[in-house]
């Protein structure tokens, strides 16, 4: 059947329409049908009339992917509907109707409301709720509240895919299952059967769904009943605390920006209070009544609550572990060891508290303060921890080196092998858990572009490109007075690019023989480029010609390199920058200079929002920087059993 039968093409075809059709034909996209090919199958509208699809998520991803190519060329569909999606017998799709409707200005977000309607029609099965949340964002009245690109929309859908389990884990479960059956047949007692729980701890298969879409979440916690989130929003005016329904998406503000707000939210066991840090003090606010109430001060972490909610644990200003009543009374120091400012976690049986000490975990007995260490030497940094509902281990967010993304890990208790759960390029941070084992984690999708000055102390001009290519996020430098050397991400491939300061020209720099992702580039006075190449947890220092040729390693692989600088006219490489009359730092969306002679700091930039990821000074003092958004949202992860 000819897919073009869904609508007759207007005649005559304008020159602009013909140009768009020619460009679309040159894409050779497997998801587009321009009317010339005969198609078997039926429209998505006809198929949905008979009931839900078996794989609605995969169809949604293919539709988004089909839109992504034309949008990259500046071409909109302008008429997307279920009747314009052709469903082939093998389950794949073709988009119909491109080039049939003319429009004016191009904005890739213009196709999203129509996509949202299609997505609502698709929503069914395990991902139905998550698909409807994405559909609502696509249909936002103001385009600024929609996904900022079709790529971002596709990636949000792809993150809903369940993470597949390994065959080895499945095999271990089959062995346990057969063992249980054999023991039952043999008439063993339940006491002996229960001893199986001391065997290897299976690694959970997690399924993720996006819970927020504001892209400005600084921290979050899920309520014990799993129905609500406490989220901290970061806006140009400051940070504010919100209470949000997981199911309906409705939210209300508990603490406004400027009102001593806030970081590290935690929710009491009865779901009635949200605890948080503000200026070194632990506070609590009533969910029902609002209004701030000081719970206990000073503190370096938020509160972790005992199973019954009668006590809480926190890290005090000295870094010691204390327990107290929820109102802050009857404090008692449980351990005088110096702990990291990470909220401690109380075990489900109430007998132990887990905390972060350095780059390892420590479990402290509540009765006598006895200490047990876990995962020593495994992590470079730990940022969050929760107990498994069965008490047999913890889920932590941790990075194994300065260059590795923070992932979710399972740490068995009291012993066992640490297991990695996720392997996401951007990683996850800040984990909390409900009673049934639902996790709330933060995930970021940074967007950034390059900005440069045409003259010293002059205004900044945004250079073309950027967005999800994250230009300069992993470093940038001046090749010469007219060109920048910058990192660039293209379809998950990390590259080095050269870009003219006026943005008129850009080209990739091939690095033959270099293994890994190039980051932190520098340019020596003799024109050579020096950079780190990251492979997994390790990095290696490399030098190459300005065009990328003749690349040679300058060091062995290591996990300890964190940055580069040149000294001695570029003849040597060190880990930190050279001393000058002033230092620079990033604060409150801007770059500040901090004179060494004691005069007041002053800003070098005057942006009202966003984040500066990297910056570089030219020899004449001009400044170039990478600036954008972290685009951080809350994701919910399910797949952890609530009981043993």
C-alpha angles and dihedrals in degrees: 000000000000110000091208091072090088090082137001115243113244116247133255102034111222123233090250092051091049090050091051092048091051090050091049092050089054090057092068088205115179088215099058130081115188095188100266098093125075111234132201120212132042142275120283088242091058092047094048090051087070095050143285124325125249092230108027093155094056091049090051091050091051092050090051090047090050090054093045097070097051091043089056086059093049094255123134128199094217093184107054115157138142087266090059093056114084116207112210123210091254091057097255122121142229123202115227131197104038112153095020098103125052124215143169125237119023119239117158089211090064092081093050100084090056090045088052091056090052090047092053089053090050096047110117141117127030094337097045096109094045092047091052091051090054090045091055092053091049089054096049111140093229114056091218088070093054126081108293093226139010088245090059089050092051092048091051089055093045091054088063090067112107114249105246118237123235122256090238092059091049090050091052090053091050090052091051091047092052090046092052092050092049092049092048091050089050091054097239120172122259089245091064091042091054089058087076088075088072091064126095113321110239115232111239123242103226128205116201130210127179114245103179133034104185093099091214103090114139097177140350144186132193121226119248090249090052094232101105143040129210105211133182113215120206113209135159089264093054140268126317136182122236136186111217134187112233094208103038100029091226114145140180133192119255100175122019127221113272092027094106091283133189174202142244103038120202128178125222119242092253091053090235101108136046116207121200144161121256122174094335096313131105113234136180130206127195113243092209102040104024120206124117122271123187109232104178137335146243109023142151097204139034123252129285112198133220115243093261094041095237094118139028134204127213143159111255127216091274092054093253125136114248135177125205144155114285089257091055097255126130096027116189128185109233099179132009093203114122108254132190118254093260120126108258120233125226115217119244092247091052093234101105142036123207121211138168117255113184105310096334139071124251125195114204124199110234093211101052108003094245111165130222123181126218134190095005111182093010102099137047091200137001120203106174144010141187133174122247110249090246092053093234095120148332138267111222137179110226146150123220095209140007089263099045122095116246109259138182114262136182117225113190120221131249090004143336141104120309109240129201113230103182134034104190121157092226096032134209131271142182106035127199130167141210124221092265092054100259108150127213113204136168121241126185132203103188120211119191143161136191124261125189142179121237089203137013112285089002128131122286123248122203111233121223121268123026125117113109091001083075094213111208097357090123094041146301138204140179113263090189138321093298106032137061128208110216143167116247133186118213117178091334091311111125112216144165117242135186115220130182114240091241090054093236096118135034134167136175119247111224115217106196113197095016114124119205139020116314114233139161098027122194132184120222121216089252090059099256117134121226122195146153120252113208122209113174108306095343133079133194130200115239137183126202142161116273090262092052096255127129093028114183130178117245097190144023118259111282141168094215104071110104104163144351138230133170125235135176095038091310095306095118138036125221133177100243136042126268121266116262138167092275141021127222131216140172116246134157096357092310145086115248132193118223111198114216093219095068104260119139119282116249134191122257092193133036108207120150099209144003131062132274108227100178140350141187136194123223119224090258091053100259114143131223123183145175111235135174146101134304090218093209121183138169119257126191119219123199131182103088114117114240093215139033 
